[in-house]
Amino acid sequence: MDGVESVLDRVWRDEAAGMLGVLGRRLGDLDAAEESLQDAIAEALRRWPDEGVPANPAGWLVTTAWRKAIDRRRREANGRAKEAVLAADPTHGRSSGGADPLWPPSGDDRLAVVFACCHPALPEPSRVALTLHAVAGLPAETVAAAFLLPRATVAQRLVRAKRHLREQGVRVETPEPGERATRLPSVLRVLYLIYNEGYLSTSRDAVERRELAREGLDLARQLAALVPDEPEAAGLAALCELHESRAAGRFGADGRLVLLEDQDRSGWDRRLIGSALTRLAGAAALDRPGPYQLEAAIAAQHALAPSWERTDWVAVRGLYDLLLRLRPTPVVLLGRAVATGFTAGPARALAEVDELGGRLGGYRLWHATRADLLRRLGRTAEAAEATRRALALATNPAERELLTGRLAALTARLDGA
């Protein structure tokens, strides 16, 4: 049984968006798609231990879920119109072990789920939570950890969101071009959240989730292809590609996190970097700058620098100035302060960071950034205390290990003083 549960867990993590997209588009209802898929998973738990795991587990689940959904609708059908719809069952008379007309999913299937979850009928927090759950396959507890919320709060938010979509008659489909603009900001945000959750997980059990990062990157690329006249979609795809280009160098052979300044740049994926730069050039030609384009431009400065020491920090800080005009948030100010540390020195940067304490006091990277600046200024005791606070807020195992090592080094310095 453990082997079957492990396979199902992997299939859900890897294929949730595709499975829900295929079923959601054909059923027109995300809640019904998820319910039928859960029925199929229960069926797999009953049958696979004896029959063995099928060669195409995701296709088997989708086909079984479709049949269960059709059976449910047949039981609920109360008129010829519904019966006519049921007659279109594409799996009628087929064995679930044979050729599967519902699988594999198309890009439209997966994007349809994203757009449905980002419907303007839902409040913004519900859009994000529902997309992370339905598209990324994240359980309620992982979504809750990402937003520092109780699991019960997120679980209730997910139930309400799906019910609201059903009551509003929102279908799982890619909206017409005229309707996309209102959903695009939310779609961009949640796709970046999906990528980031894969790039550096908020879970205490995993440092990264490569399959989730790849899913976020694929969806960002598909979105950019769907809306070629939207420069921010190209900006997001470029940003994800630039991050992904460094993925192989982010962890050492011992599994420890390797910071950007210490990575072996010869191992970065130049093909991905080239693709990102081409996307950015195309977006710039549309002359409608946006936050994702500017974030990608900052990442591009790091990608193009031959070494950490030769990074063009003046250009990086200038790009942060532009980003602040469009996204005046304390996190952007924190990023600019890091650049200040390399253009005007750590004392000036620390003053900028300290101004953010009232807004970022509960953010681990604020404490970690402050600790690094204090260390560079020789204020070791204060740096150690700031590192302790960052460690108390960190959940990712690799980050915790890195911070623990920094704290040990600072403590040793204090003991030797």
NUDRENLO-903608 format. One record per residue (C-alpha): residue in three letters; x, y, z. Coordinates in steps of 0.001 Angstrom, whole numbers, padded with zeros to 6 digits, always signed. Layout:
REM NUDRENLO-903608
alaXYZ;...
//
This chain:
REM NUDRENLO-903608
met+000000+000000+000000;asp+002838+002411+000824;gly+004166+002010-002720;val+000770+002868-004227;glu+000358+005877-001960;ser+003828+007071-002921;val+002989+006821-006631;leu-000293+008669-006127;asp+001442+011390-004147;arg+004020+011839-006912;val+001397+011853-009667;trp-000638+014467-007803;arg+002424+016692-007310;asp+003549+016350-010918;glu+000259+016223-012802;ala-002375+018017-010687;ala-002725+020972-013056;gly-003029+018777-016137;met-005503+016354-014565;leu-007724+019077-013161;gly-007429+021047-016387;val-008548+018144-018571;leu-011471+017302-016296;gly-012361+020889-015444;arg-012597+022022-019067;arg-014808+019083-020011;leu-016990+019191-016905;gly-016984+022992-016762;asp-016672+022869-012979;leu-013444+022823-010954;asp-015148+021472-007829;ala-016697+018596-009790;ala-013330+017871-011397;glu-011588+017665-008047;glu-014366+015562-006527;ser-014284+013044-009370;leu-010494+012913-009218;gln-010628+012145-005499;asp-013072+009339-006326;ala-010566+008012-008854;ile-007755+008137-006295;ala-009901+006133-003872;glu-010519+003619-006672;ala-006779+003400-007312;leu-006106+002706-003653;arg-008535-000200-003840;arg-007374-001669-007151;trp-003694-000916-007693;pro-002345-002989-004773;asp-003782-006113-006458;glu-003725-005145-010140;gly-000464-003212-010123;val+000207+000423-010994;pro-000785+001121-014629;ala+001828+002238-017134;asn+000194+005679-017317;pro-001068+006430-013786;ala-002223+009997-014549;gly-004108+008887-017653;trp-005749+006062-015684;leu-006845+008507-012975;val-008259+011006-015465;thr-010172+008346-017389;thr-011562+006828-014184;ala-012446+010257-012816;trp-014241+011159-016055;arg-016326+007994-015903;lys-017203+008577-012286;ala-018233+012138-013057;ile-020388+010954-015955;asp-021982+008274-013773;arg-022754+010895-011148;arg-024333+013187-013730;arg-026371+010337-015156;arg-027778+009710-011707;glu-028550+013395-011340;ala-029866+013910-014882;asn-033480+014982-015007;gly-034136+015812-018631;arg-033296+015104-022241;ala-030924+018044-022480;lys-028633+016599-019842;glu-028898+013128-021307;ala-027796+014527-024669;val-024679+015946-023037;leu-023937+012616-021399;ala-024100+010853-024744;ala-020863+012629-025663;asp-018878+010550-023113;pro-015612+009979-025030;thr-014624+007003-022863;his-017873+005078-023403;gly-017150+001422-024045;arg-013369+001806-023671;ser-011130+000097-021166;ser-009241+002432-018853;gly-006108+000486-019698;gly-006330+001297-023408;ala-005680+004414-025441;asp-006741+007453-023466;pro-008490+010241-025421;leu-008339+012572-022421;trp-004592+012417-021856;pro-002087+014041-022106;pro-003363+017547-021327;ser-002808+020527-023564;gly-001415+023872-022461;asp-004936+025245-022699;asp-006133+022646-020177;arg-003688+023825-017536;leu-004068+027537-018237;ala-007851+027129-018130;val-007586+026059-014478;val-005348+029037-013691;phe-007760+031511-015276;ala-010744+029908-013518;cys-009025+030147-010140;cys-008177+033799-010837;his-011758+034805-011690;pro-012565+038344-010473;ala-015599+036974-008607;leu-013135+035726-005973;pro-011218+037985-003569;glu-007484+038131-004250;pro-006378+035918-001312;ser-008808+033204-002406;arg-007584+033344-005999;val-004008+032789-004899;ala-004811+030018-002419;leu-007070+028176-004862;thr-004545+028324-007693;leu-001714+027062-005516;his-003957+024212-004386;ala-005554+023272-007710;val-002737+024019-010149;ala+000332+023306-008055;gly-001216+020426-006129;leu-000223+021980-002801;pro-002185+020755+000231;ala-003905+023261+002491;glu-001150+023063+005105;thr+001564+024014+002570;val-000499+026931+001240;ala-001086+028010+004841;ala+002662+027918+005546;ala+003362+030061+002485;phe+001085+032809+003838;leu+001728+032277+007558;leu-001937+031419+008124;pro-003619+028658+010156;arg-004382+025545+008118;ala-008085+025751+009075;thr-008289+029284+007651;val-006856+028212+004313;ala-008984+025040+004167;gln-012118+027109+004717;arg-010973+029635+002113;leu-010536+026851-000451;val-013987+025392+000210;arg-015642+028806-000064;ala-013747+029682-003236;lys-014807+026510-005055;arg-018380+026902-003899;his-018440+030525-005035;leu-017142+029618-008491;arg-019822+026946-008790;glu-022593+029287-007641;gln-021405+031992-010057;gly-021393+029489-012918;val-017705+030083-013659;arg-016526+027537-016228;val-013015+026140-016401;glu-011920+027626-019713;thr-009458+030113-021118;pro-011371+033410-021360;glu-011812+035314-024585;pro-009160+037975-025297;gly-011389+040805-024085;glu-011837+039131-020694;arg-008203+038258-020022;ala-006983+041682-018929;thr-008952+041697-015667;arg-007493+038338-014629;leu-003957+038766-015911;pro-002447+040466-012809;ser-003659+037633-010571;val-002551+035000-013070;leu+000929+036504-013227;arg+001166+036668-009460;val+000112+033098-008785;leu+002326+031661-011521;tyr+005305+033398-009939;leu+004256+032083-006526;ile+004091+028568-007962;tyr+007569+028943-009428;asn+008990+030372-006204;glu+007473+027600-004080;gly+009335+025142-006279;tyr+012536+027209-006377;leu+012808+027507-002579;ser+010038+025727-000738;thr+008317+027145+002334;ser+007882+023564+003551;arg+009928+022291+006468;asp+010256+018950+004670;ala+011874+019970+001362;val+014426+022574+000315;glu+013101+022786-003243;arg+010490+021152-005460;arg+011928+020944-008933;glu+008756+019565-010527;leu+006810+022545-009189;ala+009381+025035-010449;arg+009231+023426-013891;glu+005428+023595-013803;gly+005552+027302-012985;leu+008070+027925-015763;asp+006042+025944-018318;leu+002843+027786-017421;ala+004593+031164-017614;arg+005867+030297-021085;gln+002434+029110-022196;leu+000876+032322-020904;ala+003448+034420-022783;ala+002593+032537-025974;leu-001146+032995-025356;val-000876+036773-024869;pro+002084+037876-027037;asp+001042+041534-026826;glu+001294+041576-023006;pro+004887+042524-022095;glu+004452+041587-018443;ala+003720+037980-019420;ala+006995+037939-021348;gly+008685+039575-018359;leu+007473+036848-016011;ala+008582+034066-018369;ala+012000+035738-018679;leu+012279+036110-014902;cys+011520+032425-014333;glu+013994+031419-017060;leu+016745+033509-015465;his+016140+031948-012056;glu+015962+028491-013614;ser+019254+029030-015427;arg+020987+029001-012030;ala+019083+026036-010594;ala+021903+023517-011036;gly+024334+025656-009032;arg+022126+026525-006086;phe+023008+023465-004027;gly+026397+021892-003457;ala+027281+018203-003561;asp+026495+018065+000164;gly+022999+019440-000446;arg+023756+022775+001173;leu+022427+026051-000227;val+024992+027975-002284;leu+024397+031723-002354;leu+024509+033649-005613;glu+027897+035187-004867;asp+029441+031741-004323;gln+027933+029878-007294;asp+030008+028464-010147;arg+028771+030576-013037;ser+030269+028267-015631;gly+027478+025816-014791;trp+024657+028263-015468;asp+022388+027425-018398;arg+023331+029934-021104;arg+020541+028715-023383;leu+017934+029737-020814;ile+019681+033050-020233;gly+019653+033738-023978;ser+015961+032898-024199;ala+015196+035257-021324;leu+017171+038116-022851;thr+015337+037655-026153;arg+011994+037787-024334;leu+013030+040939-022482;ala+014053+042634-025720;gly+010685+041804-027263;ala+008852+043098-024191;ala+010882+046305-024185;ala+009908+046901-027817;leu+006266+047129-026713;asp+007250+050132-024554;arg+004998+049254-021589;pro+007384+048606-018693;gly+006118+046682-015678;pro+007353+045119-012436;tyr+008061+041653-013851;gln+010086+043106-016701;leu+012127+045155-014224;glu+012648+042202-011884;ala+013825+040193-014875;ala+016161+043043-015882;ile+017695+042947-012382;ala+018132+039175-012630;ala+019687+039684-016075;gln+022364+041936-014580;his+023425+039042-012355;ala+023230+036570-015241;leu+025480+038725-017427;ala+028053+039607-014753;pro+031219+037489-015102;ser+031545+037359-011303;trp+029856+038601-008156;glu+032541+041267-007697;arg+032034+042579-011228;thr+028238+042912-010969;asp+027049+046326-012149;trp+025526+047359-008835;val+024884+050905-010029;ala+022659+049513-012789;val+020984+047148-010322;arg+020177+049979-007927;gly+018892+052119-010800;leu+016546+049325-011849;tyr+015289+049072-008275;asp+014550+052812-008376;leu+012389+052225-011469;leu+010739+049199-009863;leu+009820+051258-006796;arg+007788+053632-008963;leu+005618+050717-010086;arg+005729+048536-006971;pro+006442+050696-003904;thr+006665+047879-001374;pro+009001+047356+001591;val+010377+044153+000002;val+011481+046133-003064;leu+013061+048719-000754;leu+014925+045887+000960;gly+016265+044676-002372;arg+017401+048179-003234;ala+019152+048434+000138;val+021214+045359-000735;ala+022375+047148-003892;thr+023082+050267-001805;gly+025485+048194+000276;phe+027646+047683-002816;thr+027366+051226-004184;ala+027428+053413-001058;gly+028670+051022+001605;pro+027115+048908+004389;ala+026504+051816+006775;arg+024271+053612+004278;ala+022532+050343+003437;leu+021927+049542+007112;ala+020227+052894+007585;glu+017875+052057+004696;val+017193+048586+006124;asp+016509+049884+009630;glu+013864+052249+008265;leu+011901+049159+007188;gly+011834+047515+010596;gly+008279+048557+011379;arg+007001+046875+008199;leu+009335+043913+007812;gly+010019+042904+011398;gly+008378+039530+010803;tyr+010233+038827+007549;arg+013222+036496+007781;leu+015134+038133+004906;trp+014960+041539+006603;his+016748+040112+009647;ala+019197+038130+007478;thr+020047+041185+005366;arg+020489+043288+008469;ala+022721+040614+010016;asp+025005+040591+006975;leu+025372+044365+006998;leu+026099+044394+010736;arg+028735+041687+010191;arg+030386+043739+007462;leu+030458+046704+009847;gly+032153+044625+012555;arg+029137+044729+014883;thr+029348+041020+015600;ala+027074+040743+018649;glu+024262+042590+016877;ala+024805+040493+013763;ala+024469+037314+015824;glu+021196+038507+017358;ala+019776+039447+013952;thr+020776+036009+012631;arg+018972+034339+015549;arg+015819+036240+014652;ala+016105+035257+010987;leu+016594+031628+012003;ala+013489+031715+014194;leu+011410+032813+011189;ala+012941+030512+008539;thr+011148+027285+007605;asn+013144+025984+004638;pro+015689+023367+005823;ala+018490+024661+003587;glu+017982+028237+004735;arg+017952+027115+008350;glu+021200+025217+007877;leu+022824+028245+006245;leu+021700+030564+009030;thr+022772+028070+011684;gly+026263+028001+010170;arg+026428+031790+010071;leu+025321+032006+013700;ala+027955+029467+014736;ala+030681+031495+012981;leu+029531+034720+014616;thr+029326+033091+018037;ala+032830+031662+017626;arg+034114+035121+016742;leu+032503+036539+019877;asp+033947+033763+022048;gly+037406+034366+020621;ala+037283+038092+021136;
//
